[in-house]
């Protein structure tokens, strides 16, 4: 019976993964960054995004739990070039939702959304492609920097 139960879960896993990415545009990545205090989110988000040369152009919310950057032009990665990419741009969105946390004040669950758009050879319009390994590594580096800085701001005494 146990093997039969595991088989059922194994069949559901791809469906669960598909639902988790539903609504994300092609070429987008979503990464959970953990929790932050609202003041830390503002300080760290601005600092780390600037370090990676992204310019914030929009914040929303009464306490700014949403940060969106301008599209940043970048050199296409080699694995993108092999797919015919001649130009690439990336946009980062940091968004958070308030979570209750006893004894810690206001805590925000933060996630990063990275959007990628490219121009292909002989293409005049921007389009999207699935994240390549090199693009994913680039975004993972930014996410790791944000996580590290946010974690140093959450302290329980």
C-alpha positions as CSV (number, residue, x, y, z in Angstrom):
1,X,0.0,0.0,0.0
2,X,2.8,2.4,0.8
3,X,4.4,2.1,-2.7
4,X,1.0,2.8,-4.2
5,X,0.7,6.0,-2.0
6,X,4.1,7.2,-3.1
7,X,3.2,6.6,-6.7
8,X,0.2,8.8,-6.3
9,X,2.2,11.6,-4.8
10,X,4.8,11.3,-7.6
11,X,2.1,11.8,-10.2
12,X,0.8,14.9,-8.4
13,X,4.3,16.5,-8.1
14,X,4.4,17.8,-11.7
15,X,0.9,19.2,-11.3
16,X,1.9,21.0,-8.1
17,X,5.0,22.4,-9.7
18,X,2.9,23.6,-12.7
19,X,0.4,25.4,-10.4
20,X,3.3,27.1,-8.5
21,X,4.5,28.8,-11.7
22,X,1.0,29.5,-13.1
23,X,0.6,33.1,-13.9
24,X,4.3,33.8,-14.3
25,X,5.3,35.2,-17.7
26,X,7.7,33.2,-19.8
27,X,11.3,34.0,-18.9
28,X,10.4,34.9,-15.3
29,X,11.8,33.4,-12.1
30,X,10.2,33.6,-8.6
31,X,12.4,33.1,-5.6
32,X,11.4,33.2,-1.9
33,X,13.9,35.3,0.1
34,X,12.6,34.6,3.6
35,X,11.4,37.2,6.2
36,X,12.5,40.8,6.8
37,X,11.5,43.7,9.0
38,X,9.9,46.5,6.9
39,X,12.8,48.9,7.5
40,X,15.4,46.2,6.5
41,X,13.5,45.4,3.3
42,X,13.7,49.0,2.3
43,X,17.4,49.4,3.2
44,X,18.6,46.0,1.9
45,X,16.4,46.0,-1.3
46,X,17.7,49.4,-2.3
47,X,21.3,48.7,-1.4
48,X,21.6,45.2,-3.1
49,X,19.7,46.2,-6.2
50,X,22.0,49.2,-6.7
51,X,25.0,47.1,-6.1
52,X,23.9,44.9,-9.0
53,X,23.3,48.1,-11.0
54,X,19.5,48.1,-11.1
55,X,17.7,51.3,-10.7
56,X,14.4,51.3,-8.7
57,X,11.7,53.3,-10.4
58,X,8.6,52.3,-8.6
59,X,7.6,51.5,-5.0
60,X,4.0,50.8,-3.9
61,X,2.2,50.4,-0.7
62,X,2.0,52.4,2.5
63,X,5.2,50.9,3.7
64,X,6.7,50.1,0.3
65,X,6.5,46.3,0.2
66,X,6.9,46.4,-3.6
67,X,10.0,47.6,-5.5
68,X,10.3,47.4,-9.2
69,X,13.4,48.3,-11.3
70,X,13.7,49.7,-14.8
71,X,14.6,47.2,-17.5
72,X,18.4,46.8,-17.3
73,X,20.3,46.1,-20.6
74,X,22.9,43.4,-20.3
75,X,25.1,41.4,-22.5
76,X,23.4,38.1,-23.5
77,X,24.9,35.0,-21.8
78,X,26.6,32.5,-24.0
79,X,23.8,29.9,-23.6
80,X,21.3,32.7,-24.7
81,X,23.5,33.6,-27.7
82,X,23.4,29.9,-28.8
83,X,19.6,30.3,-29.0
84,X,19.9,33.3,-31.3
85,X,19.7,36.1,-28.7
86,X,21.3,39.4,-29.7
87,X,20.1,41.7,-26.9
88,X,18.8,41.1,-23.4
89,X,17.2,43.0,-20.5
90,X,16.3,42.1,-17.0
91,X,13.9,43.6,-14.5
92,X,13.7,42.8,-10.8
93,X,10.6,43.0,-8.6
94,X,10.8,42.6,-4.8
95,X,7.5,42.2,-3.2
96,X,6.4,41.3,0.3
97,X,3.4,40.5,2.4
98,X,3.1,41.1,6.1
99,X,3.2,38.0,8.3
100,X,2.5,37.7,12.0
101,X,5.6,37.0,14.1
102,X,5.3,37.0,17.9
103,X,7.8,39.3,19.5
104,X,9.3,40.5,16.3
105,X,7.1,43.5,15.3
106,X,6.1,43.7,11.6
107,X,7.7,41.0,9.6
108,X,7.5,40.8,5.8
109,X,7.7,37.6,3.7
110,X,9.8,38.7,0.7
111,X,10.1,37.2,-2.8
112,X,12.1,38.2,-5.8
113,X,10.6,38.1,-9.3
114,X,13.1,38.4,-12.1
115,X,11.8,39.0,-15.6
116,X,13.9,38.5,-18.7
117,X,13.3,39.7,-22.2
118,X,15.4,39.2,-25.3
119,X,15.7,40.2,-29.0
120,X,16.5,37.4,-31.3
121,X,18.4,37.6,-34.6
122,X,16.3,39.4,-37.2
123,X,13.7,40.2,-34.6
124,X,12.6,43.8,-33.9
125,X,10.3,42.9,-31.0
126,X,11.2,41.9,-27.5
127,X,10.2,38.4,-26.6
128,X,10.8,35.9,-23.8
129,X,12.6,32.6,-23.6
130,X,12.8,30.2,-20.7
131,X,15.6,31.0,-18.2
132,X,18.9,29.5,-19.3
133,X,21.4,28.0,-16.8
134,X,23.6,31.1,-17.0
135,X,20.7,33.5,-16.6
136,X,19.4,31.4,-13.6
137,X,22.8,31.6,-12.0
138,X,22.9,35.4,-12.5
139,X,19.5,35.7,-10.7
140,X,20.5,33.2,-8.0
141,X,23.5,35.4,-7.2
142,X,21.3,38.4,-6.7
143,X,18.8,36.4,-4.6
144,X,21.6,35.0,-2.4
145,X,22.9,38.5,-1.8
146,X,19.4,39.7,-0.8
147,X,18.8,36.6,1.4
148,X,22.1,37.1,3.3
149,X,21.5,40.8,3.9
150,X,17.9,40.2,5.0
151,X,18.9,37.4,7.4
152,X,21.3,39.6,9.2
153,X,18.5,42.1,9.8
154,X,16.2,39.5,11.5
155,X,17.4,38.9,15.1
156,X,15.5,37.3,18.0
157,X,16.8,38.1,21.5
